[in-house]
Every structure is written in C-alpha cells, then in structure tokens.
Amino acid sequence: MSEAAKTFLFLQGPHGPFFYRLGKMVEAAGAQVWRVGFNRGDQAFWPKRESYIPFQADQAAWPDRFRALIAEKSVTDIVLYGDTRPVHAYAVQIAKDAGLTVHVFEEGYLRPYWVTYERGGTNGHSRLMQMGVRQMQAALEGIDLDLPDAPARWGDMREHVFYGALYHYFVLLRNRGYRQFRPHRAMSVSSEFWLYVKRLLTMPFTALARAIATRRIKWGGFPYHLCLLQLEHDASFQSHSRFETMPEFLELVIAGFAGGAPKHHHLVLKAHPLEDGRVPLSRLIRKLARAHGVTQRVHFVRGGKLAGLLNTARSAVTVNSTAAQQVLWRGFPLKVFGDAVYNKPEFVSTQSLPDFFKNPTRPDSVAYRDYRHYLLETSQIPGGFYSARGRRQLLRQVVDMMMQDHDPYDALTAGTATPRQQLHVVR
C-alpha cells in the first residue's frame, strides 16, 4: 500500500501538543489524518478543526461509532497512547479484527529518556512478552554499536504536570458538548484537576522533604533494599498485575522484609515521580511498619530521581515498574510481582520474598545487556512527549517508523530498521 493511500485515525494521546505535531508530520508524509476527541481537553490540543471528529455520545455507543468511522474514512491505521483504557481497548480489538495497523505509544520501557512505540499493544500486550532473550540475541547478530547511557538530567517533569493540569482544566470547566464523557479512572475529573494543581504548588516543599529523607538514608550507613512504587491507577498496575490496590502490595513487601531481611538491613520505599497523594502512602507505610515491628528500619521517599538511591541499594522489589530496568542495568537483584516486558527468567528472582530479602540472587548481566540493546534498536525512541525539545527529537525518527510496512521488531530482522539516533539531554 502506498503512503498516499494510508489514512490514520488518532485517538487519545499524551497530555499536550505531541499528537497534533505527530499528525501534522504524518500528513506531510502523504497520508490522510483524522482525530477523534472524547472531551474538551482532547479538542484543545488539536487546533485543526477540519480533521477533528468529536465523540459526544455515551461510551456504550463507541464501538459502533468506531466501526462506522473506519468505513466512512477508509481508515488503514489507528494511533493511540496506552491500550488499556476502555475506548482504546475496544478500538484495538475492532481494528485488529478489521486488519488495520495499530500504532501504540507509551512511556518508555527505558524511561525517561526514551518513549515506547510498538504495534498491536504495549506492556503486558507487547510482542516482547512472547520473545526470549536468545531470539533477541539472534536478531542483533552483525550489530556492534555501543549502548547509549542515560544523561544526568531530564527536563520533562514540569511540562508533564503542567499539561496534565491544563488538560483537566478544560475537561472540568470547559467541557460543554461532551456531557456524557466519563474518565477511564475512578477519580472524578475535578479531583484529578486539583491534585495536579496541588502538585504544581507543593513541588518546592515536596523536594525539601525528599532531600531530607534521602540525606538520612545516605548518611545512615546501613544496607538497604529499595521498593519501587507505582501509581495505583496506572494501567500496568491495574491491568498487568494481581493487585487492585497499593495497600495490598505494601503489606506483602513490608511483611516479607520483616520476615526475611537481616536485622541490620533497612527498606526504602520510593514513590513514583508523579505520585499525587490520592493514596496516603506515608501514613499506610508507617502503619504497616509498626504492625510488623520494623518502624525504625523502614523509610519513605517522595518521588525524585532514582539513580542516587539505587546506586547504593542491595536489591529492588516492584510490581512491574519500568524503573526496574535501571536496577537490571546495574546488575542488582530484582523481584517483581506483575507482568512486564523485562520479566524474563534470566533477569528476575524466583525466590520467595523473605528469601530474596535474606540473600537475593543476581541477574544475568550479559543477557540483560543484549536485551537492552535489542530494545534500543527497535521500540525505544529517544525523546519525550512533553518538552518541546523532546518532541522534536522524537518526531525526527518515529514518523519514518510509522510509515514502514514492518513493525520495529520485524524491521530489525528484515534490515529495514530506522537508524538509531544519538541520545541527547531532553530539556
């Protein structure tokens, strides 16, 4: 099929202007582009009204409307961010049944300096879930390039929070015409909006509390294990793990630590950088630590960068956080409790949690280096969704990948993969 015959239908994207900029470049490449918006926030970030299609009905009408749009617009490709929210899950299944190409973006498996671009699905729905390390190693034969390391700085966090707050402002206060819109998360739009505002206003105080907690850990001189927490409402946590709530996971980890770790070891629980307080983590952790008799050995750190804490940790535990890739890159022992693209027998421990805290087994670092190399040659693209520089870097590569007949994994095997860009600091 020629590029001119392609018609891309964009659904919901990351907060901010990335999807609109991507659509413009896809259009410049010769394809036709349409965008479906489900609320005023979607509409605000797609200024080209002639290609914008509002969906203003009840969500129950979405599958039939989507099928009709495919026929009306002769759609060949759909583009979306995350594949688990209901409107996307319906669309992905219908599109696959109709033989369409499904382009899925996500936060990077090697975040925050890369984003993920795959076809068909991401995270627990990724093709990586069915791939073994030996298969990846075979695909890398003949490629002898140094692996880029991550820069010391990342500049997307403030833009991420800003665009999130702006998006929820439009949905909360300017949503006329989309009265039947329902968010894919349990929390109301107004509550999410005020949480974003609160995060923006309290960033300096949170940074101070984080600095104090981190200093106590670094100056404590004790061995410690790191627990990488995730957002309870995150799709990976909800859709690709056995847990429904964060307290379930916290109880498991703190009980396992109390039952297995040497008495002089400590446990550090690090919150996700975008944790907004909807789950009272600090209070829950204190309560559980008291219940298991380890109050003086359990610490909580509010977000921030991972590297400083991780560099001196003994091991790490998580559900399925992508931050675990940084653990494996350093060759540290890792225990996971959910489906993840890195959950391979070469990398993660199969020990019980108390045994893991007592004497954790290390990953196969050589195998992980090959795995990471494979990701960087295929689905991980330098850049970001939220800062202007990050978007520019991302767009230089991803549009060519979208226009290819092969998905990123098959393109590497076929020898048609887009050349890898050098990684620069995204400010």
N, C-alpha and C positions, 0 to 999 in steps of 0.2 A: 504493500500500500504506500503510495507517495505521501510525503509530508503534507501536501496541499489537500489531500483527501481526509486528513485527520480532523476530528472535532473533539476538543477537550471540554469536559464539564467539570468545573471546580465546585467542590462542596465546602465544608468549613475548614479554615486554615488556622495557623497560629495567630494570636492577637497581633494586630499591627498590619503594616502595608506589604508584607512579604508576598502573599498570594497574588495581590494585584500586580506587583512588579514581575512576578513569575509569569502571570498570564500575558502581560504585555510582550515579554520576550518570546514566549511560545507562539504568540500571534505573529511576531516579527519573523519567526522561523517558517511561517507559511501555513500554520494551522488556524482553524477557527476556534474561538474560545467563548465559553459561557460560564456564568457563575450563579449558583443557587444560594440565596441568603435566607436564613431562618429567623433573623431578628435584626433590630436596628444596628447592632454592633457589626454584624456581617456587612450590612449595607454601607455603613460609614467608611469602611476600609476598601470599598470597591466603587470608586467615583465614576466609572464608565457606565452610565445608566442604560445605554442601548444593549449591553451584553449582560445586564443583571436581571435575574429572574427571582422575584420574591416568592417564598413559600409561606403562605399565611393561614393555612388550614390546620386542623388538628393533626397531630403526629400520626394518628391511625390512617390518615389518607396518604401519607408519604409514599409507601411502596407503589401504589397505583400511579401516583403522580410521577414518580421517578421512572417507571416503565414508559409512561406516556412521553416524558421528556426525551428519553433515549430514542424513541421513534420519531418524534417531531423534529429533533435537531440532528438526526443521523449521528449520534454520539458514538465515537470509537474508543475514547479513553475517559476515565474519571480520575480526578486528583483530589486527595483529601489528607487531612492531618489527624493521625490516630484512627484506628479501625474498630474501636470497641463501643464508642457512643452509639446509641440506638439508630440514629438516622444514617450513620456510616455503616454499621453492621448490616442493616437491610440493603443498603446500596451496594456494598461489596458482594454480597451473595447474589443479588439480582444481576449485577454486572458480570460476574464470573459465569453465571448460567447463560448469559447472552453472548459470551465470548469477547467481552470488552477487556481492554488493558486497564488494570487498576494500579495507579501510582500512589504510594503511601509515603508520607513524610512523618518523621517522629524526631524527638530529641535524640541526640546521637548516642549510640551504644558506647562510644568513647568520648562522651560529652565532657566538658562543654565546648571544645574547640572544633568538633565535627558534628554534623547532623546526619540523620539516617534517611536514606532514600532506598526503598525497596518496591517490589511489585507484588501485589497479592495480599500482603499482610506484614506486620511488624511484631516485634516482641514474641509472645507465645505463638503467633500465627506466621512467623517468619520462616522462610525456607531454611534458615540456619539451624532450626530445631531438628531437622532431619539429616543434617550434614555431620559427618565425623571429621575429626582432625586429619586423618590420613587422606580423605578426599580433598581437603583444603590444601594440604601439602603437595598433592599431585598437581593441583591447578597452578601452584606457584613455581613449578619447575621452569627454569630458564629466566626467572625474575630475581635479580640480585641487586636490590636497592636498599639503602639504609632506611630504617624506620624513623619517621619524624617523631620527636618528643614534643610534649605539650609545652606551650610557652608558660611563663610565670604569671601572666595576667590574663584576665578575661573581662571584657567590658560590657557584657550584655545584661547584667542583672538589673540595673536601674531601669533600662529600657523595657525589659521584660515586665517588671512590676508596673511601670508607667502605662504601657499599652494594655495590660490587664485591667488596670483601674479605669482607663478611658473606655475600653470595650464594655465593661459592666455599667459605666455611667450611661452610655447610650441605651443599653438594654433596660436599665432601671427607670430612666427618666425620659427617654425619647422613643419608646417602643411602640408608638402609635402605628397601627396597621398590622401588628404581629401579636394581637391579644391572646392568641392560642399557643404561643411559644412556651415551651416548658424546658428548662435546662436539663442536661443529661446527668447532673449531680443532684443529690438530695437537698443540698442547701439552697435557700432562695437566692435570687439574683441580688436583692438588696443586701442580704448578709454578706455575700461574696464581695460586693462593691465596697462595703465599709471595712471589710477585712483588708482589701487592697489599700484603701486609704490609710488605715491604721498602720500597715506595714511601711508605707512611704514615710509617715510621720515619725514612726518609732525606730527607724533604721539606726540613727546615732546611738540610742540607748541600748538597742539590741547588740550593736557592735561592741559597746563598752562591757556589757555583761558577758559576751562571748570572749573578749580579751581577758577578763579576769578569770573565767573558768579555765581557759586554755593555759594561762600562766600557772595556775595552781597545779594543773596536770603535768606540765613540763618541768616545773620546779619540784614536783613531788618525789621524783626519783624512783618510782615504783614501776614494775612491769604492768602493762595494761592491755586488755583486749578491746577492740573497737566494734561497736554495733552501729551499722549504717541504717538509719531510719529513713522511711519514705513517707510521702503524703498518703494519708489513709484513703483519700478519694482518688488517688492515682489509678489509671487503668491497669497498670502492671500488678499493683497490689490487689485490686478488686477482681480482675478477670483472670489472672495467671498465678494465683496462689490459693492456699486453703483457708486463708484468714479473711474475715469480714471486717474486723476492727483492729486498730492498733493495740488496744489493751491486751488482746489475745496474744499477740506476738511479744509484747513486753513481758507478760507473765512467763511465757516459755523461756525467753532469754535469761531473765534475772533468776528464775528457778534453776536453770541449767548451770549458770555461773556459780550460784551458791552451792550447788551440789557437786561441782567438779573442779573448779579453779583452785589452785594453791592459795593458802590463806593470805599470802602477801601480794597476790595479784589484785588488780582493780579492773573495773568495767567502765568504759566511756561510751555513752550513748550520744551520738551526734545527730541532730535534727537535719532534715532536708533544707537546703538554702532557701526554698520558697515556703517553708512552714509558716502558717499564718495564725496559729493559735486556735483554730477551730476544735482541735483536740488538745486538752490540757496536759501536755506531755510532762512538764516539770512536776506537777502535782501527782500524776499517775506513777512516775518513776520513784519519787520519794516514798509513796505509799507501799509500792511493791518491794522496794529495798528494805524498808522497815519490817515488812511481813516475813522476809526471808533472812533477816539478821545480817544484812550487808550494807547498812546505811553509810558507813564510813568508807566503803570501797566502791561506791557507785557514783558516777559523775554525769552531768548532762551539759552538753554544749549546744547552743542555739545557732545552727547553720554555719555559715562561713566556709572557707576553703578547707579541703580535706587533707591536702598534702602534709601540712605541718603536724597534724595529729597522727597521720598514717605512717609517717617515716619512722617513728619510734614505737609503733604498736607491735604486739606479739602475734596477733591474728585478727581476723574480722568475721563478723556474722551479719547476715542481712536476709531479707525475704528474697528479693530479686533486683535490687537496686543496680543501675548501670554503673554506679560508683565503684562497685566491686571489681570492675575492670582495672582500676588503679591499684587495687590490692594484688591482683594477679600479676600485673606488670612489674610489681616489686618482688614477686616471688613469695609473698606471705601466705600462710594457711587461710583458707576461706571455707565457711559453712553457709549454705543457702537453703531456703525453705520454700521456693517457688520456681515456676518455670522461667527460664532465662536463656538467652542465646549463648551464654558462656557456661551454662550448666552441663559441662562435659566431664566424663569420668577422669580425664587427665588433670583436671583443674580443681575440682571441689571435693571436700572431705565427705566420706560416707560414715564417719564416726558418729556415735550418739553425741548429743550436745555436752553433757558432763565430761565425756572422754575427750571431746575436742578442746574444751577449756583446760583440761588437765595436761594434755600432751598432743597438740594439733599436728596433723600431717601436712607436709608442704606440697604445693602443686608441681607439675612437670613444667618447669620454666621454659625449656626449649620448645615444647609443644605449644605453650601459650604464645611465645614469640611468633611462631608460624601462624597461629590463629589470628593474632592481632594484625600481622602483615596482610593476611587474606582480607580482613575487614577493610583495611585502609586502601587496598587495591580495588575494592568492589563497592560496598554500600555506604561507607563513611566519607562524607564530603566536607572539606574544610569550609568554615564559615559559620554563620548563625542567622537566626530568623529576625532578631530584634534590633541590633545596631545597624546603622547604615553601611558601615564598612563590612560587617559580617554578611549582610545581604549581597553586597557587590561581589564578594569573593565566592559566595555560594552560587550565584547566578552564572558566573563565568564557566562553571562546569556542569551544573545539573540539567540545564536545558538540552544540551547535546545528549546526555544520558537518557532523558525522557524521549527523545526523538529516535533513539536506536530501536531496532527490532528486538535485540536481546535485552534481558534484564541484567543488572550489574554482575550477577554471578555467572551467567552463561556468557556474557561478553568477555570476561576474563579468559575463560576456556577457549572461546572462539577467536581470541586475539583481536577483538574489536573494542576493548575497554578504553574509555576516555583516559588520556594520560593524567597521572596524579599530580595535583598542584602541590607546590611547596606551601607549608603551613606558616601563616604569619599571625601575629598577635591581633585579635579582633577587638577593636576599641570602639 
